[in-house]
């Protein structure tokens, strides 16, 4: 059993923002698994698939970014999963745009969605896939930046980054060791 959670905000007005990279990557992961988001459960849109006979849940929380932990806690409880069976995909302002970073655990950093998850589930020990969004030389408040739409000239870069993040999440769900996935995708 694996639960892949892509963080974002559910309203259409956020669809093309930096803060919705996790939502976009979750959609890509569901597509790779041949799954569709068909139901609402645990304060999330849910897609279900099977990998090597094991259930994989792909979720896009409906709680808005800052309360993502509420949905993640519900998902873990509903499916009887542990944090070691959780993969969270999200945008990260501290990483250059378009880069992917995978870690088996770590702090929430400056990300409010991750802070919420760590607070709600009581541990930092779960895999995370971060999609870099930092634009060198910009000097605007982080909150304004993450809620801004991705510029047209950067669409392809972020489409590619979300696809890579989705592929990495699926590899983890297939049981590929996190160190091997890190070697393949970090950079």
N, CA and C atoms as an extended XYZ file, in Angstrom:
561
Properties=species:S:1:pos:R:3:atomname:S:1:resname:S:1:resid:I:1 pbc="F F F"
N         0.846       -1.184        0.000 N   UNK     1
C         0.000        0.000        0.000 CA  UNK     1
C         0.883        1.237        0.000 C   UNK     1
N         0.559        2.161       -0.887 N   UNK     2
C         1.202        3.464       -0.898 CA  UNK     2
C         0.151        4.530       -1.071 C   UNK     2
N         0.380        5.678       -0.474 N   UNK     3
C        -0.474        6.841       -0.665 CA  UNK     3
C         0.410        7.961       -1.203 C   UNK     3
N         0.086        8.399       -2.404 N   UNK     4
C         0.801        9.514       -3.046 CA  UNK     4
C        -0.109       10.730       -2.928 C   UNK     4
N         0.386       11.786       -2.306 N   UNK     5
C        -0.403       12.999       -2.110 CA  UNK     5
C         0.287       14.149       -2.817 C   UNK     5
N        -0.440       14.813       -3.712 N   UNK     6
C         0.069       16.004       -4.385 CA  UNK     6
C        -0.580       17.230       -3.773 C   UNK     6
N         0.231       18.142       -3.256 N   UNK     7
C        -0.313       19.314       -2.582 CA  UNK     7
C        -0.658       20.428       -3.559 C   UNK     7
N        -1.709       21.166       -3.202 N   UNK     8
C        -2.154       22.290       -4.011 CA  UNK     8
C        -3.401       22.900       -3.417 C   UNK     8
N        -4.034       23.754       -4.187 N   UNK     9
C        -5.294       24.382       -3.801 CA  UNK     9
C        -6.358       23.972       -4.809 C   UNK     9
N        -7.572       23.628       -4.337 N   UNK    10
C        -8.556       23.003       -5.217 CA  UNK    10
C        -9.277       23.902       -6.217 C   UNK    10
N        -9.294       25.193       -6.021 N   UNK    11
C       -10.059       26.048       -6.929 CA  UNK    11
C        -9.349       26.210       -8.275 C   UNK    11
N       -10.138       26.360       -9.315 N   UNK    12
C        -9.613       26.495      -10.686 CA  UNK    12
C        -8.660       27.681      -10.818 C   UNK    12
N        -8.899       28.749      -10.066 N   UNK    13
C        -8.041       29.933      -10.175 CA  UNK    13
C        -6.587       29.648       -9.764 C   UNK    13
N        -6.355       28.543       -9.054 N   UNK    14
C        -4.999       28.176       -8.634 CA  UNK    14
C        -4.339       27.157       -9.566 C   UNK    14
N        -5.056       26.679      -10.550 N   UNK    15
C        -4.595       25.558      -11.368 CA  UNK    15
C        -3.214       25.772      -11.993 C   UNK    15
N        -2.898       26.977      -12.412 N   UNK    16
C        -1.630       27.234      -13.103 CA  UNK    16
C        -0.614       27.969      -12.232 C   UNK    16
N        -0.814       27.906      -10.913 N   UNK    17
C         0.118       28.583      -10.017 CA  UNK    17
C         1.249       27.650       -9.599 C   UNK    17
N         2.307       28.247       -9.102 N   UNK    18
C         3.448       27.470       -8.612 CA  UNK    18
C         3.040       26.545       -7.469 C   UNK    18
N         2.115       27.022       -6.641 N   UNK    19
C         1.704       26.251       -5.467 CA  UNK    19
C         0.922       24.992       -5.835 C   UNK    19
N         0.566       24.820       -7.093 N   UNK    20
C        -0.191       23.636       -7.504 CA  UNK    20
C         0.656       22.610       -8.242 C   UNK    20
N         1.955       22.708       -8.137 N   UNK    21
C         2.824       21.718       -8.782 CA  UNK    21
C         2.523       20.307       -8.262 C   UNK    21
N         2.261       20.176       -6.982 N   UNK    22
C         1.936       18.863       -6.416 CA  UNK    22
C         0.655       18.294       -6.987 C   UNK    22
N        -0.371       19.145       -7.136 N   UNK    23
C        -1.633       18.700       -7.752 CA  UNK    23
C        -1.377       18.186       -9.165 C   UNK    23
N        -0.586       18.953       -9.924 N   UNK    24
C        -0.310       18.574      -11.316 CA  UNK    24
C         0.467       17.259      -11.381 C   UNK    24
N         1.451       17.105      -10.512 N   UNK    25
C         2.231       15.866      -10.487 CA  UNK    25
C         1.366       14.682      -10.060 C   UNK    25
N         0.428       14.902       -9.137 N   UNK    26
C        -0.479       13.822       -8.720 CA  UNK    26
C        -1.352       13.378       -9.895 C   UNK    26
N        -1.806       14.328      -10.695 N   UNK    27
C        -2.590       13.980      -11.887 CA  UNK    27
C        -1.755       13.147      -12.844 C   UNK    27
N        -0.486       13.514      -13.001 N   UNK    28
C         0.421       12.752      -13.863 CA  UNK    28
C         0.655       11.349      -13.305 C   UNK    28
N         0.811       11.240      -11.979 N   UNK    29
C         1.022        9.927      -11.354 CA  UNK    29
C        -0.198        9.034      -11.559 C   UNK    29
N        -1.388        9.597      -11.377 N   UNK    30
C        -2.614        8.818      -11.594 CA  UNK    30
C        -2.671        8.328      -13.043 C   UNK    30
N        -2.328        9.195      -13.983 N   UNK    31
C        -2.345        8.805      -15.397 CA  UNK    31
C        -1.345        7.674      -15.665 C   UNK    31
N        -0.147        7.773      -15.084 N   UNK    32
C         0.849        6.703      -15.261 CA  UNK    32
C         0.334        5.368      -14.721 C   UNK    32
N        -0.457        5.437      -13.670 N   UNK    33
C        -1.008        4.234      -13.046 CA  UNK    33
C        -2.311        3.768      -13.707 C   UNK    33
N        -2.792        4.536      -14.685 N   UNK    34
C        -4.050        4.183      -15.346 CA  UNK    34
C        -5.262        4.418      -14.463 C   UNK    34
N        -5.145        5.357      -13.527 N   UNK    35
C        -6.231        5.642      -12.581 CA  UNK    35
C        -6.843        7.007      -12.866 C   UNK    35
N        -8.084        7.160      -12.444 N   UNK    36
C        -8.787        8.435      -12.600 CA  UNK    36
C        -9.291        8.893      -11.233 C   UNK    36
N        -9.346       10.204      -11.050 N   UNK    37
C        -9.898       10.766       -9.816 CA  UNK    37
C       -11.416       10.664       -9.902 C   UNK    37
N       -11.965        9.640       -9.243 N   UNK    38
C       -13.383        9.347       -9.373 CA  UNK    38
C       -14.202        9.632       -8.122 C   UNK    38
N       -13.549        9.782       -6.974 N   UNK    39
C       -14.356        9.981       -5.775 CA  UNK    39
C       -13.718       10.987       -4.839 C   UNK    39
N       -14.583       11.498       -3.955 N   UNK    40
C       -14.147       12.378       -2.876 CA  UNK    40
C       -14.186       11.574       -1.603 C   UNK    40
N       -13.067       11.602       -0.890 N   UNK    41
C       -12.970       10.868        0.361 CA  UNK    41
C       -11.822       11.472        1.154 C   UNK    41
N       -11.937       11.482        2.459 N   UNK    42
C       -10.852       11.983        3.311 CA  UNK    42
C       -10.445       13.405        2.927 C   UNK    42
N       -11.426       14.241        2.657 N   UNK    43
C       -11.167       15.635        2.276 CA  UNK    43
C       -10.236       15.738        1.074 C   UNK    43
N       -10.356       14.781        0.142 N   UNK    44
C        -9.474       14.732       -1.027 CA  UNK    44
C       -10.209       14.174       -2.236 C   UNK    44
N        -9.690       14.505       -3.420 N   UNK    45
C       -10.047       13.756       -4.613 CA  UNK    45
C        -9.138       12.537       -4.621 C   UNK    45
N        -9.695       11.379       -4.922 N   UNK    46
C        -8.960       10.114       -4.820 CA  UNK    46
C        -8.975        9.370       -6.156 C   UNK    46
N        -7.810        8.838       -6.510 N   UNK    47
C        -7.683        7.896       -7.627 CA  UNK    47
C        -7.061        6.628       -7.041 C   UNK    47
N        -7.553        5.463       -7.455 N   UNK    48
C        -7.053        4.189       -6.940 CA  UNK    48
C        -6.482        3.346       -8.058 C   UNK    48
N        -5.380        2.683       -7.753 N   UNK    49
C        -4.738        1.788       -8.717 CA  UNK    49
C        -4.102        0.646       -7.936 C   UNK    49
N        -3.593       -0.318       -8.676 N   UNK    50
C        -2.848       -1.424       -8.067 CA  UNK    50
C        -1.507       -1.544       -8.781 C   UNK    50
N        -0.462       -1.740       -7.977 N   UNK    51
C         0.883       -1.956       -8.486 CA  UNK    51
C         1.393       -3.231       -7.836 C   UNK    51
N         1.690       -4.226       -8.664 N   UNK    52
C         2.180       -5.514       -8.150 CA  UNK    52
C         1.251       -6.061       -7.068 C   UNK    52
N        -0.049       -5.911       -7.292 N   UNK    53
C        -1.044       -6.430       -6.371 CA  UNK    53
C        -1.297       -5.578       -5.144 C   UNK    53
N        -0.578       -4.479       -5.002 N   UNK    54
C        -0.735       -3.591       -3.848 CA  UNK    54
C        -1.515       -2.339       -4.250 C   UNK    54
N        -2.427       -1.928       -3.381 N   UNK    55
C        -3.218       -0.730       -3.649 CA  UNK    55
C        -2.344        0.514       -3.561 C   UNK    55
N        -2.559        1.430       -4.503 N   UNK    56
C        -1.912        2.738       -4.489 CA  UNK    56
C        -3.020        3.778       -4.581 C   UNK    56
N        -3.026        4.686       -3.629 N   UNK    57
C        -3.978        5.791       -3.609 CA  UNK    57
C        -3.227        7.041       -4.055 C   UNK    57
N        -3.811        7.777       -4.980 N   UNK    58
C        -3.277        9.080       -5.355 CA  UNK    58
C        -4.317       10.095       -4.903 C   UNK    58
N        -3.879       11.074       -4.131 N   UNK    59
C        -4.821       12.030       -3.551 CA  UNK    59
C        -4.412       13.467       -3.834 C   UNK    59
N        -5.452       14.286       -4.012 N   UNK    60
C        -5.289       15.733       -4.150 CA  UNK    60
C        -6.188       16.361       -3.085 C   UNK    60
N        -5.611       16.804       -1.951 N   UNK    61
C        -6.424       17.334       -0.855 CA  UNK    61
C        -7.269       18.542       -1.258 C   UNK    61
N        -8.466       18.587       -0.694 N   UNK    62
C        -9.395       19.690       -0.935 CA  UNK    62
C        -9.370       20.713        0.196 C   UNK    62
N        -8.435       20.564        1.098 N   UNK    63
C        -8.371       21.366        2.316 CA  UNK    63
C        -7.669       22.708        2.147 C   UNK    63
N        -7.163       22.980        0.972 N   UNK    64
C        -6.276       24.105        0.702 CA  UNK    64
C        -4.919       23.795        1.332 C   UNK    64
N        -3.918       24.436        0.806 N   UNK    65
C        -2.537       24.108        1.146 CA  UNK    65
C        -2.262       24.099        2.638 C   UNK    65
N        -2.662       25.152        3.325 N   UNK    66
C        -2.264       25.307        4.725 CA  UNK    66
C        -2.883       24.288        5.669 C   UNK    66
N        -3.864       23.524        5.220 N   UNK    67
C        -4.490       22.492        6.048 CA  UNK    67
C        -4.313       21.107        5.429 C   UNK    67
N        -3.299       20.930        4.617 N   UNK    68
C        -3.063       19.647        3.941 CA  UNK    68
C        -2.941       18.488        4.918 C   UNK    68
N        -2.413       18.750        6.089 N   UNK    69
C        -2.231       17.693        7.079 CA  UNK    69
C        -3.531       17.053        7.528 C   UNK    69
N        -4.614       17.810        7.512 N   UNK    70
C        -5.926       17.266        7.891 CA  UNK    70
C        -6.289       16.127        6.943 C   UNK    70
N        -6.159       16.365        5.655 N   UNK    71
C        -6.480       15.340        4.661 CA  UNK    71
C        -5.516       14.156        4.758 C   UNK    71
N        -4.226       14.432        4.917 N   UNK    72
C        -3.235       13.351        4.983 CA  UNK    72
C        -3.499       12.461        6.196 C   UNK    72
N        -3.799       13.058        7.325 N   UNK    73
C        -4.104       12.273        8.531 CA  UNK    73
C        -5.324       11.383        8.291 C   UNK    73
N        -6.350       11.918        7.651 N   UNK    74
C        -7.551       11.141        7.331 CA  UNK    74
C        -7.221        9.989        6.380 C   UNK    74
N        -6.392       10.259        5.380 N   UNK    75
C        -6.018        9.225        4.418 CA  UNK    75
C        -5.275        8.075        5.091 C   UNK    75
N        -4.308        8.400        5.939 N   UNK    76
C        -3.553        7.361        6.632 CA  UNK    76
C        -4.484        6.515        7.494 C   UNK    76
N        -5.405        7.162        8.197 N   UNK    77
C        -6.346        6.432        9.054 CA  UNK    77
C        -7.304        5.571        8.223 C   UNK    77
N        -7.857        6.138        7.169 N   UNK    78
C        -8.831        5.428        6.328 CA  UNK    78
C        -8.243        4.153        5.726 C   UNK    78
N        -6.998        4.236        5.274 N   UNK    79
C        -6.386        3.113        4.571 CA  UNK    79
C        -5.457        2.284        5.453 C   UNK    79
N        -5.394        2.614        6.736 N   UNK    80
C        -4.554        1.849        7.644 CA  UNK    80
C        -3.090        1.895        7.257 C   UNK    80
N        -2.656        3.031        6.727 N   UNK    81
C        -1.277        3.189        6.261 CA  UNK    81
C        -0.436        3.907        7.311 C   UNK    81
N         0.853        3.718        7.215 N   UNK    82
C         1.798        4.394        8.096 CA  UNK    82
C         2.520        5.480        7.302 C   UNK    82
N         3.171        6.414        7.981 N   UNK    83
C         3.940        7.435        7.254 CA  UNK    83
C         4.995        6.848        6.316 C   UNK    83
N         5.492        5.667        6.598 N   UNK    84
C         6.479        5.051        5.706 CA  UNK    84
C         5.863        4.652        4.363 C   UNK    84
N         4.544        4.662        4.286 N   UNK    85
C         3.833        4.335        3.045 CA  UNK    85
C         3.296        5.585        2.352 C   UNK    85
N         3.790        6.731        2.756 N   UNK    86
C         3.318        8.018        2.261 CA  UNK    86
C         4.393        8.685        1.408 C   UNK    86
N         3.975        9.258        0.281 N   UNK    87
C         4.836       10.081       -0.571 CA  UNK    87
C         4.090       11.390       -0.806 C   UNK    87
N         4.720       12.512       -0.483 N   UNK    88
C         4.096       13.821       -0.679 CA  UNK    88
C         4.878       14.575       -1.744 C   UNK    88
N         4.144       15.126       -2.709 N   UNK    89
C         4.749       15.909       -3.799 CA  UNK    89
C         4.303       17.356       -3.632 C   UNK    89
N         5.257       18.277       -3.680 N   UNK    90
C         4.907       19.685       -3.491 CA  UNK    90
C         5.954       20.606       -4.105 C   UNK    90
N         5.563       21.880       -4.240 N   UNK    91
C         6.462       22.910       -4.756 CA  UNK    91
C         7.429       23.322       -3.654 C   UNK    91
N         8.632       23.727       -4.043 N   UNK    92
C         9.608       24.167       -3.049 CA  UNK    92
C        10.344       25.400       -3.564 C   UNK    92
N        10.158       26.498       -2.856 N   UNK    93
C        10.768       27.779       -3.222 CA  UNK    93
C        12.282       27.767       -3.049 C   UNK    93
N        12.800       26.858       -2.240 N   UNK    94
C        14.234       26.824       -1.962 CA  UNK    94
C        15.046       26.057       -3.013 C   UNK    94
N        14.379       25.525       -4.012 N   UNK    95
C        15.045       24.748       -5.062 CA  UNK    95
C        14.864       25.477       -6.394 C   UNK    95
N        15.901       25.542       -7.225 N   UNK    96
C        15.767       26.218       -8.524 CA  UNK    96
C        14.644       25.621       -9.375 C   UNK    96
N        14.001       26.485      -10.142 N   UNK    97
C        12.829       26.072      -10.919 CA  UNK    97
C        13.131       24.890      -11.836 C   UNK    97
N        12.190       23.947      -11.806 N   UNK    98
C        12.263       22.782      -12.671 CA  UNK    98
C        13.094       21.629      -12.132 C   UNK    98
N        13.819       21.828      -11.037 N   UNK    99
C        14.626       20.756      -10.445 CA  UNK    99
C        13.758       19.913       -9.512 C   UNK    99
N        14.112       18.639       -9.402 N   UNK   100
C        13.406       17.710       -8.527 CA  UNK   100
C        14.350       17.281       -7.407 C   UNK   100
N        13.826       17.239       -6.195 N   UNK   101
C        14.593       16.727       -5.054 CA  UNK   101
C        13.723       15.726       -4.303 C   UNK   101
N        14.267       14.552       -4.093 N   UNK   102
C        13.561       13.494       -3.374 CA  UNK   102
C        14.333       13.218       -2.088 C   UNK   102
N        13.599       13.080       -1.005 N   UNK   103
C        14.203       12.769        0.286 CA  UNK   103
C        13.315       11.765        1.021 C   UNK   103
N        13.941       10.895        1.828 N   UNK   104
C        13.152        9.921        2.592 CA  UNK   104
C        12.487       10.530        3.817 C   UNK   104
N        12.960       11.718        4.255 N   UNK   105
C        12.387       12.399        5.417 CA  UNK   105
C        12.998       13.791        5.462 C   UNK   105
N        12.614       14.568        6.467 N   UNK   106
C        13.192       15.897        6.612 CA  UNK   106
C        12.200       16.877        7.182 C   UNK   106
N        12.676       18.076        7.411 N   UNK   107
C        11.819       19.101        8.002 CA  UNK   107
C        10.837       19.639        6.968 C   UNK   107
N         9.887       20.406        7.462 N   UNK   108
C         8.890       21.033        6.591 CA  UNK   108
C         9.453       22.266        5.906 C   UNK   108
N        10.556       22.787        6.422 N   UNK   109
C        11.123       23.996        5.844 CA  UNK   109
C        10.152       25.157        5.934 C   UNK   109
N        10.060       25.940        4.874 N   UNK   110
C         9.186       27.118        4.857 CA  UNK   110
C         7.802       26.815        4.292 C   UNK   110
N         7.529       25.552        3.989 N   UNK   111
C         6.300       25.191        3.298 CA  UNK   111
C         5.146       24.931        4.276 C   UNK   111
N         4.114       25.768        4.209 N   UNK   112
C         2.999       25.647        5.154 CA  UNK   112
C         2.218       24.342        5.007 C   UNK   112
N         2.090       23.826        3.804 N   UNK   113
C         1.410       22.546        3.613 CA  UNK   113
C         2.156       21.417        4.307 C   UNK   113
N         3.468       21.429        4.184 N   UNK   114
C         4.275       20.409        4.849 CA  UNK   114
C         4.268       20.597        6.361 C   UNK   114
N         4.270       21.829        6.816 N   UNK   115
C         4.166       22.080        8.264 CA  UNK   115
C         2.882       21.476        8.805 C   UNK   115
N         1.799       21.655        8.068 N   UNK   116
C         0.511       21.098        8.482 CA  UNK   116
C         0.563       19.570        8.554 C   UNK   116
N         1.175       18.946        7.557 N   UNK   117
C         1.264       17.481        7.541 CA  UNK   117
C         2.090       16.978        8.722 C   UNK   117
N         3.265       17.559        8.919 N   UNK   118
C         4.131       17.133       10.021 CA  UNK   118
C         3.407       17.315       11.356 C   UNK   118
N         2.709       18.422       11.512 N   UNK   119
C         1.976       18.676       12.750 CA  UNK   119
C         0.855       17.662       12.964 C   UNK   119
N         0.102       17.364       11.928 N   UNK   120
C        -1.056       16.464       12.045 CA  UNK   120
C        -0.661       15.000       12.242 C   UNK   120
N         0.384       14.545       11.538 N   UNK   121
C         0.716       13.117       11.650 CA  UNK   121
C         1.839       12.858       12.661 C   UNK   121
N         2.451       13.934       13.166 N   UNK   122
C         3.404       13.814       14.254 CA  UNK   122
C         4.763       13.244       13.894 C   UNK   122
N         5.137       13.299       12.631 N   UNK   123
C         6.454       12.819       12.229 CA  UNK   123
C         6.899       13.494       10.933 C   UNK   123
N         8.214       13.541       10.753 N   UNK   124
C         8.817       14.023        9.508 CA  UNK   124
C         9.308       12.857        8.661 C   UNK   124
N         9.075       11.653        9.141 N   UNK   125
C         9.632       10.455        8.510 CA  UNK   125
C         8.696        9.893        7.441 C   UNK   125
N         8.628       10.577        6.316 N   UNK   126
C         7.890       10.118        5.144 CA  UNK   126
C         8.567       10.712        3.919 C   UNK   126
N         8.453       10.009        2.805 N   UNK   127
C         9.116       10.446        1.572 CA  UNK   127
C         8.459       11.704        1.025 C   UNK   127
N         9.291       12.528        0.434 N   UNK   128
C         8.776       13.737       -0.203 CA  UNK   128
C         9.513       13.984       -1.508 C   UNK   128
N         8.754       14.500       -2.460 N   UNK   129
C         9.299       14.861       -3.766 CA  UNK   129
C         9.014       16.342       -3.942 C   UNK   129
N        10.078       17.118       -3.998 N   UNK   130
C         9.945       18.568       -4.085 CA  UNK   130
C        10.231       19.019       -5.517 C   UNK   130
N         9.389       19.895       -6.012 N   UNK   131
C         9.548       20.462       -7.345 CA  UNK   131
C         9.998       21.909       -7.162 C   UNK   131
N        11.200       22.208       -7.618 N   UNK   132
C        11.753       23.546       -7.455 CA  UNK   132
C        11.010       24.585       -8.269 C   UNK   132
N        10.774       25.742       -7.639 N   UNK   133
C        10.043       26.814       -8.322 CA  UNK   133
C        10.784       28.152       -8.275 C   UNK   133
N        11.937       28.213       -7.600 N   UNK   134
C        12.616       29.498       -7.393 CA  UNK   134
C        13.108       30.096       -8.696 C   UNK   134
N        12.791       31.345       -8.866 N   UNK   135
C        13.241       32.138      -10.014 CA  UNK   135
C        14.378       33.029       -9.525 C   UNK   135
N        15.586       32.838      -10.031 N   UNK   136
C        16.707       33.662       -9.568 CA  UNK   136
C        16.438       35.146       -9.798 C   UNK   136
N        16.823       35.945       -8.814 N   UNK   137
C        16.737       37.393       -8.968 CA  UNK   137
C        15.404       38.018       -8.624 C   UNK   137
N        14.394       37.236       -8.319 N   UNK   138
C        13.099       37.824       -7.960 CA  UNK   138
C        13.137       38.269       -6.510 C   UNK   138
N        12.539       39.404       -6.248 N   UNK   139
C        12.511       39.928       -4.891 CA  UNK   139
C        11.076       40.307       -4.534 C   UNK   139
N        10.216       39.291       -4.399 N   UNK   140
C         8.837       39.512       -3.981 CA  UNK   140
C         8.542       38.540       -2.836 C   UNK   140
N         7.568       38.863       -2.006 N   UNK   141
C         7.233       37.954       -0.909 CA  UNK   141
C         6.880       36.560       -1.427 C   UNK   141
N         7.305       35.540       -0.691 N   UNK   142
C         7.076       34.156       -1.113 CA  UNK   142
C         5.599       33.901       -1.388 C   UNK   142
N         4.706       34.377       -0.510 N   UNK   143
C         3.274       34.104       -0.675 CA  UNK   143
C         2.755       34.654       -2.007 C   UNK   143
N         3.239       35.817       -2.414 N   UNK   144
C         2.820       36.386       -3.701 CA  UNK   144
C         3.359       35.556       -4.860 C   UNK   144
N         4.588       35.071       -4.694 N   UNK   145
C         5.214       34.294       -5.757 CA  UNK   145
C         4.535       32.945       -5.950 C   UNK   145
N         4.320       32.194       -4.858 N   UNK   146
C         3.776       30.838       -5.008 CA  UNK   146
C         2.342       30.839       -5.536 C   UNK   146
N         1.623       31.930       -5.328 N   UNK   147
C         0.243       32.013       -5.828 CA  UNK   147
C         0.158       32.683       -7.193 C   UNK   147
N         1.306       33.034       -7.761 N   UNK   148
C         1.337       33.609       -9.107 CA  UNK   148
C         1.274       32.494      -10.147 C   UNK   148
N         0.740       32.825      -11.318 N   UNK   149
C         0.700       31.844      -12.410 CA  UNK   149
C         2.091       31.674      -13.011 C   UNK   149
N         2.367       30.436      -13.399 N   UNK   150
C         3.605       30.125      -14.096 CA  UNK   150
C         3.601       30.882      -15.430 C   UNK   150
N         4.717       31.505      -15.743 N   UNK   151
C         4.815       32.238      -17.015 CA  UNK   151
C         4.771       31.266      -18.189 C   UNK   151
N         4.206       31.708      -19.294 N   UNK   152
C         4.067       30.850      -20.477 CA  UNK   152
C         5.398       30.251      -20.922 C   UNK   152
N         6.454       31.033      -20.850 N   UNK   153
C         7.749       30.533      -21.311 CA  UNK   153
C         8.311       29.438      -20.399 C   UNK   153
N         7.728       29.275      -19.215 N   UNK   154
C         8.179       28.243      -18.289 CA  UNK   154
C         7.256       27.027      -18.244 C   UNK   154
N         6.130       27.043      -18.963 N   UNK   155
C         5.178       25.926      -18.908 CA  UNK   155
C         5.842       24.584      -19.179 C   UNK   155
N         6.589       24.501      -20.261 N   UNK   156
C         7.192       23.216      -20.640 CA  UNK   156
C         8.144       22.700      -19.562 C   UNK   156
N         8.901       23.596      -18.977 N   UNK   157
C         9.822       23.215      -17.908 CA  UNK   157
C         9.060       22.593      -16.735 C   UNK   157
N         7.963       23.227      -16.342 N   UNK   158
C         7.208       22.722      -15.200 CA  UNK   158
C         6.371       21.497      -15.548 C   UNK   158
N         5.905       21.405      -16.769 N   UNK   159
C         5.212       20.187      -17.203 CA  UNK   159
C         6.177       19.011      -17.109 C   UNK   159
N         7.408       19.212      -17.556 N   UNK   160
C         8.435       18.172      -17.485 CA  UNK   160
C         8.773       17.833      -16.036 C   UNK   160
N         8.910       18.851      -15.173 N   UNK   161
C         9.236       18.615      -13.766 CA  UNK   161
C         8.128       17.830      -13.073 C   UNK   161
N         6.876       18.164      -13.347 N   UNK   162
C         5.753       17.432      -12.744 CA  UNK   162
C         5.725       15.987      -13.233 C   UNK   162
N         6.016       15.785      -14.502 N   UNK   163
C         6.052       14.424      -15.046 CA  UNK   163
C         7.156       13.602      -14.388 C   UNK   163
N         8.324       14.202      -14.171 N   UNK   164
C         9.422       13.507      -13.501 CA  UNK   164
C         9.066       13.182      -12.054 C   UNK   164
N         8.436       14.135      -11.375 N   UNK   165
C         8.021       13.901       -9.988 CA  UNK   165
C         7.012       12.756       -9.921 C   UNK   165
N         6.085       12.722      -10.870 N   UNK   166
C         5.096       11.640      -10.920 CA  UNK   166
C         5.765       10.301      -11.165 C   UNK   166
N         6.707       10.276      -12.079 N   UNK   167
C         7.421        9.033      -12.370 CA  UNK   167
C         8.175        8.536      -11.137 C   UNK   167
N         8.799        9.466      -10.410 N   UNK   168
C         9.524        9.106       -9.190 CA  UNK   168
C         8.562        8.553       -8.141 C   UNK   168
N         7.400        9.166       -7.996 N   UNK   169
C         6.407        8.693       -7.020 CA  UNK   169
C         5.940        7.283       -7.363 C   UNK   169
N         5.718        7.025       -8.635 N   UNK   170
C         5.289        5.691       -9.062 CA  UNK   170
C         6.390        4.674       -8.791 C   UNK   170
N         7.643        5.046       -9.032 N   UNK   171
C         8.770        4.140       -8.727 CA  UNK   171
C         8.759        3.768       -7.244 C   UNK   171
N         8.551        4.759       -6.381 N   UNK   172
C         8.488        4.478       -4.943 CA  UNK   172
C         7.333        3.527       -4.631 C   UNK   172
N         6.185        3.758       -5.257 N   UNK   173
C         5.024        2.886       -5.044 CA  UNK   173
C         5.280        1.475       -5.561 C   UNK   173
N         6.151        1.346       -6.541 N   UNK   174
C         6.517        0.020       -7.071 CA  UNK   174
C         7.510       -0.704       -6.160 C   UNK   174
N         7.974       -0.014       -5.119 N   UNK   175
C         8.905       -0.640       -4.185 CA  UNK   175
C        10.368       -0.390       -4.471 C   UNK   175
N        10.670        0.490       -5.426 N   UNK   176
C        12.062        0.838       -5.697 CA  UNK   176
C        12.590        1.600       -4.476 C   UNK   176
N        13.742        1.227       -3.936 N   UNK   177
C        14.275        1.911       -2.761 CA  UNK   177
C        14.454        3.405       -3.001 C   UNK   177
N        14.171        4.198       -1.973 N   UNK   178
C        14.219        5.647       -2.106 CA  UNK   178
C        15.605        6.124       -2.529 C   UNK   178
N        16.658        5.471       -2.071 N   UNK   179
C        18.008        5.884       -2.452 CA  UNK   179
C        18.226        5.739       -3.955 C   UNK   179
N        17.679        4.680       -4.526 N   UNK   180
C        17.798        4.461       -5.965 CA  UNK   180
C        16.987        5.502       -6.740 C   UNK   180
N        15.804        5.824       -6.247 N   UNK   181
C        14.966        6.840       -6.892 CA  UNK   181
C        15.649        8.216       -6.791 C   UNK   181
N        16.250        8.481       -5.643 N   UNK   182
C        16.986        9.740       -5.475 CA  UNK   182
C        18.116        9.850       -6.494 C   UNK   182
N        18.879        8.770       -6.662 N   UNK   183
C        19.998        8.767       -7.603 CA  UNK   183
C        19.507        9.034       -9.026 C   UNK   183
N        18.375        8.448       -9.368 N   UNK   184
C        17.851        8.589      -10.724 CA  UNK   184
C        17.271        9.987      -10.998 C   UNK   184
N        16.588       10.591      -10.003 N   UNK   185
C        15.816       11.796      -10.283 CA  UNK   185
C        16.349       13.087       -9.677 C   UNK   185
N        17.121       13.051       -8.606 N   UNK   186
C        17.598       14.285       -8.008 CA  UNK   186
C        18.543       14.990       -8.962 C   UNK   186
N        18.336       16.289       -9.100 N   UNK   187
C        19.249       17.044       -9.958 CA  UNK   187
C        18.530       18.046      -10.797 C   UNK   187
